[in-house]
Amino acid sequence: MNSYFQWYHIDDNLCMEYAEMRLGGQPITSWVDLASRLRNKYVP
């Protein structure tokens, strides 16, 4: 994510707000859960 922030010249305060917004929620803890979420998102 740091390279993204550096590319767009985003200051540190906005970096924290963006990361909190995008990384909110429960983490994916298993490969089965990851595969299921990716399938639901990308397979029609």
PyMOL Python script that loads the backbone (N, CA, C, O; Angstrom):
from pymol import cmd

cmd.read_pdbstr("""\
ATOM      1  N   MET A   1       0.817  -1.187   0.000  1.00  0.00           N
ATOM      2  CA  MET A   1       0.000   0.000   0.000  1.00  0.00           C
ATOM      3  C   MET A   1       0.864   1.255   0.000  1.00  0.00           C
ATOM      4  O   MET A   1       0.449   2.297  -0.507  1.00  0.00           O
ATOM      5  N   ASN A   2       2.049   1.159   0.561  1.00  0.00           N
ATOM      6  CA  ASN A   2       2.912   2.345   0.602  1.00  0.00           C
ATOM      7  C   ASN A   2       3.245   2.852  -0.788  1.00  0.00           C
ATOM      8  O   ASN A   2       3.273   4.062  -1.015  1.00  0.00           O
ATOM      9  N   SER A   3       3.500   1.941  -1.724  1.00  0.00           N
ATOM     10  CA  SER A   3       3.821   2.393  -3.077  1.00  0.00           C
ATOM     11  C   SER A   3       2.622   3.088  -3.714  1.00  0.00           C
ATOM     12  O   SER A   3       2.797   4.033  -4.484  1.00  0.00           O
ATOM     13  N   TYR A   4       1.409   2.636  -3.407  1.00  0.00           N
ATOM     14  CA  TYR A   4       0.191   3.293  -3.898  1.00  0.00           C
ATOM     15  C   TYR A   4       0.114   4.715  -3.364  1.00  0.00           C
ATOM     16  O   TYR A   4      -0.158   5.652  -4.115  1.00  0.00           O
ATOM     17  N   PHE A   5       0.354   4.877  -2.065  1.00  0.00           N
ATOM     18  CA  PHE A   5       0.287   6.204  -1.452  1.00  0.00           C
ATOM     19  C   PHE A   5       1.388   7.120  -1.988  1.00  0.00           C
ATOM     20  O   PHE A   5       1.158   8.311  -2.200  1.00  0.00           O
ATOM     21  N   GLN A   6       2.571   6.573  -2.206  1.00  0.00           N
ATOM     22  CA  GLN A   6       3.662   7.379  -2.745  1.00  0.00           C
ATOM     23  C   GLN A   6       3.385   7.780  -4.185  1.00  0.00           C
ATOM     24  O   GLN A   6       3.686   8.906  -4.581  1.00  0.00           O
ATOM     25  N   TRP A   7       2.817   6.873  -4.974  1.00  0.00           N
ATOM     26  CA  TRP A   7       2.519   7.163  -6.377  1.00  0.00           C
ATOM     27  C   TRP A   7       1.551   8.331  -6.509  1.00  0.00           C
ATOM     28  O   TRP A   7       1.727   9.195  -7.368  1.00  0.00           O
ATOM     29  N   TYR A   8       0.516   8.359  -5.645  1.00  0.00           N
ATOM     30  CA  TYR A   8      -0.495   9.407  -5.716  1.00  0.00           C
ATOM     31  C   TYR A   8      -0.215  10.584  -4.784  1.00  0.00           C
ATOM     32  O   TYR A   8      -1.039  11.492  -4.677  1.00  0.00           O
ATOM     33  N   HIS A   9       0.924  10.580  -4.117  1.00  0.00           N
ATOM     34  CA  HIS A   9       1.340  11.673  -3.230  1.00  0.00           C
ATOM     35  C   HIS A   9       0.261  11.982  -2.182  1.00  0.00           C
ATOM     36  O   HIS A   9      -0.174  13.125  -2.037  1.00  0.00           O
ATOM     37  N   ILE A  10      -0.157  10.939  -1.459  1.00  0.00           N
ATOM     38  CA  ILE A  10      -1.173  11.085  -0.419  1.00  0.00           C
ATOM     39  C   ILE A  10      -0.459  11.282   0.913  1.00  0.00           C
ATOM     40  O   ILE A  10       0.480  10.549   1.225  1.00  0.00           O
ATOM     41  N   ASP A  11      -0.898  12.271   1.707  1.00  0.00           N
ATOM     42  CA  ASP A  11      -0.234  12.527   2.985  1.00  0.00           C
ATOM     43  C   ASP A  11      -0.615  11.458   4.013  1.00  0.00           C
ATOM     44  O   ASP A  11      -1.563  10.698   3.814  1.00  0.00           O
ATOM     45  N   ASP A  12       0.142  11.414   5.119  1.00  0.00           N
ATOM     46  CA  ASP A  12       0.013  10.348   6.105  1.00  0.00           C
ATOM     47  C   ASP A  12      -1.363  10.285   6.752  1.00  0.00           C
ATOM     48  O   ASP A  12      -1.864   9.191   7.013  1.00  0.00           O
ATOM     49  N   ASN A  13      -1.985  11.425   7.016  1.00  0.00           N
ATOM     50  CA  ASN A  13      -3.302  11.409   7.647  1.00  0.00           C
ATOM     51  C   ASN A  13      -4.337  10.732   6.754  1.00  0.00           C
ATOM     52  O   ASN A  13      -5.150   9.938   7.228  1.00  0.00           O
ATOM     53  N   LEU A  14      -4.306  11.046   5.472  1.00  0.00           N
ATOM     54  CA  LEU A  14      -5.244  10.414   4.552  1.00  0.00           C
ATOM     55  C   LEU A  14      -4.922   8.938   4.349  1.00  0.00           C
ATOM     56  O   LEU A  14      -5.824   8.134   4.111  1.00  0.00           O
ATOM     57  N   CYS A  15      -3.647   8.576   4.442  1.00  0.00           N
ATOM     58  CA  CYS A  15      -3.268   7.167   4.328  1.00  0.00           C
ATOM     59  C   CYS A  15      -3.929   6.349   5.423  1.00  0.00           C
ATOM     60  O   CYS A  15      -4.458   5.269   5.160  1.00  0.00           O
ATOM     61  N   MET A  16      -3.904   6.850   6.635  1.00  0.00           N
ATOM     62  CA  MET A  16      -4.510   6.135   7.757  1.00  0.00           C
ATOM     63  C   MET A  16      -6.014   5.999   7.577  1.00  0.00           C
ATOM     64  O   MET A  16      -6.570   4.926   7.808  1.00  0.00           O
ATOM     65  N   GLU A  17      -6.677   7.071   7.170  1.00  0.00           N
ATOM     66  CA  GLU A  17      -8.122   7.020   6.971  1.00  0.00           C
ATOM     67  C   GLU A  17      -8.481   6.034   5.865  1.00  0.00           C
ATOM     68  O   GLU A  17      -9.440   5.274   5.997  1.00  0.00           O
ATOM     69  N   TYR A  18      -7.720   6.042   4.784  1.00  0.00           N
ATOM     70  CA  TYR A  18      -7.986   5.140   3.668  1.00  0.00           C
ATOM     71  C   TYR A  18      -7.777   3.685   4.092  1.00  0.00           C
ATOM     72  O   TYR A  18      -8.595   2.820   3.781  1.00  0.00           O
ATOM     73  N   ALA A  19      -6.686   3.423   4.797  1.00  0.00           N
ATOM     74  CA  ALA A  19      -6.400   2.062   5.239  1.00  0.00           C
ATOM     75  C   ALA A  19      -7.472   1.563   6.199  1.00  0.00           C
ATOM     76  O   ALA A  19      -7.890   0.409   6.105  1.00  0.00           O
ATOM     77  N   GLU A  20      -7.921   2.405   7.113  1.00  0.00           N
ATOM     78  CA  GLU A  20      -8.982   2.005   8.035  1.00  0.00           C
ATOM     79  C   GLU A  20     -10.266   1.695   7.283  1.00  0.00           C
ATOM     80  O   GLU A  20     -10.972   0.745   7.622  1.00  0.00           O
ATOM     81  N   MET A  21     -10.569   2.484   6.272  1.00  0.00           N
ATOM     82  CA  MET A  21     -11.785   2.276   5.502  1.00  0.00           C
ATOM     83  C   MET A  21     -11.708   0.962   4.710  1.00  0.00           C
ATOM     84  O   MET A  21     -12.665   0.187   4.698  1.00  0.00           O
ATOM     85  N   ARG A  22     -10.581   0.716   4.056  1.00  0.00           N
ATOM     86  CA  ARG A  22     -10.451  -0.458   3.194  1.00  0.00           C
ATOM     87  C   ARG A  22     -10.207  -1.746   3.968  1.00  0.00           C
ATOM     88  O   ARG A  22     -10.626  -2.816   3.527  1.00  0.00           O
ATOM     89  N   LEU A  23      -9.543  -1.665   5.101  1.00  0.00           N
ATOM     90  CA  LEU A  23      -9.170  -2.868   5.831  1.00  0.00           C
ATOM     91  C   LEU A  23     -10.100  -3.168   6.992  1.00  0.00           C
ATOM     92  O   LEU A  23      -9.773  -3.997   7.842  1.00  0.00           O
ATOM     93  N   GLY A  24     -11.245  -2.519   7.049  1.00  0.00           N
ATOM     94  CA  GLY A  24     -12.189  -2.762   8.132  1.00  0.00           C
ATOM     95  C   GLY A  24     -12.851  -4.119   7.996  1.00  0.00           C
ATOM     96  O   GLY A  24     -12.926  -4.669   6.897  1.00  0.00           O
ATOM     97  N   GLY A  25     -13.325  -4.656   9.088  1.00  0.00           N
ATOM     98  CA  GLY A  25     -14.011  -5.943   9.060  1.00  0.00           C
ATOM     99  C   GLY A  25     -13.112  -7.075   9.512  1.00  0.00           C
ATOM    100  O   GLY A  25     -11.953  -6.879   9.877  1.00  0.00           O
ATOM    101  N   GLN A  26     -13.682  -8.256   9.477  1.00  0.00           N
ATOM    102  CA  GLN A  26     -12.956  -9.439   9.923  1.00  0.00           C
ATOM    103  C   GLN A  26     -11.983  -9.909   8.840  1.00  0.00           C
ATOM    104  O   GLN A  26     -12.302  -9.844   7.652  1.00  0.00           O
ATOM    105  N   PRO A  27     -10.803 -10.380   9.240  1.00  0.00           N
ATOM    106  CA  PRO A  27      -9.846 -10.881   8.259  1.00  0.00           C
ATOM    107  C   PRO A  27     -10.259 -12.256   7.730  1.00  0.00           C
ATOM    108  O   PRO A  27     -11.000 -12.984   8.390  1.00  0.00           O
ATOM    109  N   ILE A  28      -9.785 -12.597   6.560  1.00  0.00           N
ATOM    110  CA  ILE A  28     -10.009 -13.924   5.995  1.00  0.00           C
ATOM    111  C   ILE A  28      -9.001 -14.858   6.648  1.00  0.00           C
ATOM    112  O   ILE A  28      -7.799 -14.591   6.630  1.00  0.00           O
ATOM    113  N   THR A  29      -9.489 -15.957   7.225  1.00  0.00           N
ATOM    114  CA  THR A  29      -8.609 -16.826   8.007  1.00  0.00           C
ATOM    115  C   THR A  29      -8.338 -18.180   7.367  1.00  0.00           C
ATOM    116  O   THR A  29      -7.486 -18.920   7.859  1.00  0.00           O
ATOM    117  N   SER A  30      -9.033 -18.530   6.284  1.00  0.00           N
ATOM    118  CA  SER A  30      -8.784 -19.833   5.665  1.00  0.00           C
ATOM    119  C   SER A  30      -8.805 -19.714   4.149  1.00  0.00           C
ATOM    120  O   SER A  30      -9.387 -18.785   3.590  1.00  0.00           O
ATOM    121  N   TRP A  31      -8.159 -20.671   3.497  1.00  0.00           N
ATOM    122  CA  TRP A  31      -8.136 -20.689   2.035  1.00  0.00           C
ATOM    123  C   TRP A  31      -9.529 -20.929   1.470  1.00  0.00           C
ATOM    124  O   TRP A  31      -9.868 -20.404   0.409  1.00  0.00           O
ATOM    125  N   VAL A  32     -10.333 -21.716   2.169  1.00  0.00           N
ATOM    126  CA  VAL A  32     -11.696 -21.994   1.708  1.00  0.00           C
ATOM    127  C   VAL A  32     -12.512 -20.708   1.699  1.00  0.00           C
ATOM    128  O   VAL A  32     -13.241 -20.440   0.745  1.00  0.00           O
ATOM    129  N   ASP A  33     -12.392 -19.920   2.751  1.00  0.00           N
ATOM    130  CA  ASP A  33     -13.109 -18.646   2.832  1.00  0.00           C
ATOM    131  C   ASP A  33     -12.622 -17.685   1.747  1.00  0.00           C
ATOM    132  O   ASP A  33     -13.430 -16.999   1.121  1.00  0.00           O
ATOM    133  N   LEU A  34     -11.319 -17.633   1.523  1.00  0.00           N
ATOM    134  CA  LEU A  34     -10.756 -16.777   0.477  1.00  0.00           C
ATOM    135  C   LEU A  34     -11.283 -17.191  -0.894  1.00  0.00           C
ATOM    136  O   LEU A  34     -11.720 -16.342  -1.671  1.00  0.00           O
ATOM    137  N   ALA A  35     -11.246 -18.478  -1.194  1.00  0.00           N
ATOM    138  CA  ALA A  35     -11.728 -18.962  -2.489  1.00  0.00           C
ATOM    139  C   ALA A  35     -13.202 -18.641  -2.673  1.00  0.00           C
ATOM    140  O   ALA A  35     -13.625 -18.252  -3.761  1.00  0.00           O
ATOM    141  N   SER A  36     -13.979 -18.801  -1.622  1.00  0.00           N
ATOM    142  CA  SER A  36     -15.408 -18.511  -1.692  1.00  0.00           C
ATOM    143  C   SER A  36     -15.662 -17.035  -1.969  1.00  0.00           C
ATOM    144  O   SER A  36     -16.492 -16.698  -2.815  1.00  0.00           O
ATOM    145  N   ARG A  37     -14.964 -16.158  -1.272  1.00  0.00           N
ATOM    146  CA  ARG A  37     -15.154 -14.718  -1.480  1.00  0.00           C
ATOM    147  C   ARG A  37     -14.722 -14.284  -2.872  1.00  0.00           C
ATOM    148  O   ARG A  37     -15.397 -13.474  -3.507  1.00  0.00           O
ATOM    149  N   LEU A  38     -13.597 -14.818  -3.352  1.00  0.00           N
ATOM    150  CA  LEU A  38     -13.142 -14.472  -4.692  1.00  0.00           C
ATOM    151  C   LEU A  38     -14.102 -14.996  -5.755  1.00  0.00           C
ATOM    152  O   LEU A  38     -14.376 -14.315  -6.743  1.00  0.00           O
ATOM    153  N   ARG A  39     -14.616 -16.218  -5.545  1.00  0.00           N
ATOM    154  CA  ARG A  39     -15.571 -16.781  -6.487  1.00  0.00           C
ATOM    155  C   ARG A  39     -16.828 -15.921  -6.547  1.00  0.00           C
ATOM    156  O   ARG A  39     -17.332 -15.631  -7.632  1.00  0.00           O
ATOM    157  N   ASN A  40     -17.335 -15.513  -5.386  1.00  0.00           N
ATOM    158  CA  ASN A  40     -18.538 -14.682  -5.345  1.00  0.00           C
ATOM    159  C   ASN A  40     -18.308 -13.322  -5.994  1.00  0.00           C
ATOM    160  O   ASN A  40     -19.225 -12.750  -6.584  1.00  0.00           O
ATOM    161  N   LYS A  41     -17.093 -12.807  -5.887  1.00  0.00           N
ATOM    162  CA  LYS A  41     -16.811 -11.476  -6.420  1.00  0.00           C
ATOM    163  C   LYS A  41     -16.559 -11.488  -7.928  1.00  0.00           C
ATOM    164  O   LYS A  41     -16.994 -10.574  -8.628  1.00  0.00           O
ATOM    165  N   TYR A  42     -15.860 -12.515  -8.442  1.00  0.00           N
ATOM    166  CA  TYR A  42     -15.391 -12.470  -9.821  1.00  0.00           C
ATOM    167  C   TYR A  42     -16.070 -13.441 -10.783  1.00  0.00           C
ATOM    168  O   TYR A  42     -16.017 -13.224 -11.994  1.00  0.00           O
ATOM    169  N   VAL A  43     -16.699 -14.491 -10.295  1.00  0.00           N
ATOM    170  CA  VAL A  43     -17.332 -15.455 -11.190  1.00  0.00           C
ATOM    171  C   VAL A  43     -18.811 -15.111 -11.316  1.00  0.00           C
ATOM    172  O   VAL A  43     -19.515 -15.015 -10.310  1.00  0.00           O
ATOM    173  N   PRO A  44     -19.286 -14.923 -12.549  1.00  0.00           N
ATOM    174  CA  PRO A  44     -20.703 -14.541 -12.726  1.00  0.00           C
ATOM    175  C   PRO A  44     -21.672 -15.652 -12.370  1.00  0.00           C
ATOM    176  O   PRO A  44     -22.886 -15.470 -12.471  1.00  0.00           O
TER     177      PRO A  44
END
""", "prot")
cmd.dss("prot")
cmd.show_as("cartoon", "prot")
cmd.util.cbc("prot")
cmd.orient("prot")
